Amino acid sequence: MSGSEGTIGRQGAIRGQAATRGRARVRLLVSGHVQGVGFRDSTRQVAEMLHLGGWVRNVEDGRVETVFEGPAAEVARAVAWCRNGPPGARVAEVDVEAEEPVGETTFRIRRTEYGV
């Protein structure tokens, strides 16, 4: 977990500038068996249920990348969900980096990024 904008505590609490005014933004890279198991669509459903903005996409190296933005407590809940993912996923690792919120309010599935 890195990022000069803030940190994610052991229990998922978001601290520092990234949690300014109760809003937070994080970027995750989820590795393991996470493609072909509905991870992106399930992530979108979770984000929409929690009223978060951001996006999710497959990365050509087999990981899933996602960004969540919204109330810090709800972002922490989404991060916690990603540590297990949907049925069929086997999450090996979740790298989390706090970012400065940019005001994203809708969540979408992005196309796979090649050449990352």
N, C-alpha and C positions, 0 to 999 in steps of 0.2 A: 504494500500500500504506500503510495507516494503522492507527491504533488504539493507544491508550495502553497496552494490555495486553501488547504485544509487537510484533515486526517479523518480516517474512519477508525473508531475505537474497536476493541475486541468484540464487543457485543453489537457492533453495527452502528453505534451512535456517531453522528457526523459532527465534527467540531472544527473551529477555526473560521476563516473568512468564507469558506464554502457554505457555511450554515448561517450566513448573515441574514437577519430579518426572518429567520425561521425557514428560509428556502435553501435548498441544496441541489447540487448537480454532481453526478458521478459518472465515470466511464468505466465499464467492466469488460474484461476479456475472460470468457468462460471456456475452459478446456476440458477435455474428456470426450465421452461419446455424447455429443450435444447437437449434432446435425442429423437430420432425417428422423427426428423423434418429436417434431412439433414444438421445438424450443422457441422459435421466433413467434409463432402465433400465440402460444401460451404466455410468453413474455408480454406481448401486446395486450392480451386479456387482463393480465395482472396489473399492468400499468394503467389501463383504462379504468379498472375497478378502483384503483388507488388515486385516480385523477392526476396522473403524472404526464408530463411531456417527455419528449425524447424520441429515440429510435432504436431499432435492433436490426442486425444483419449477420449473415454468415460471412466468415472470412475464409479465403481459399485454403488456409492451412488447417482447417477443421475446427477452428474455434468459433464462438459466437461473440460478437461485440455488441454492447448495448450502452445507451446513455439514458439515465433517468434524471428528471428535474421536477422539483415540486417541494412541498412541505418536507422538512428534514426527516420527520418521523416516518412519513410514507415512503420516502426514498430508502430509508433504512429497512423497512419491511420488504421492499422489492429486492434489495440486495440480499437479504436473508433468504427469500424465495429462490433466487438464482443459485444459491449454494446447493440446492437439491434439484431444482428444475422440474419439468413435467414427468409423468410416468414414462419409463423407457429411457430416460436420460441417466447417464452415469457421470456426474460432475467430478472431475479430478482436482480442479483448481479454479479459483475466482480471483483475478487480479483487479483491484479497485483503486482508482485514482480520482481524488476530489478535484473538481473544476469550479470556476466561478460561474454562477448561474447567468444565463443569457436571456431568460424570459420565455423559453419554449413551453408551450401549454398543450400541444397535441402530440400523440404518440403514433409512430408509423413504422412499418417494416420497409427497410431499404434493400436495394439490390445487393447481391454478393459483391464484395470488393476484391478485385483481382490485382495482383502486383503489390499487395500490402507487405 
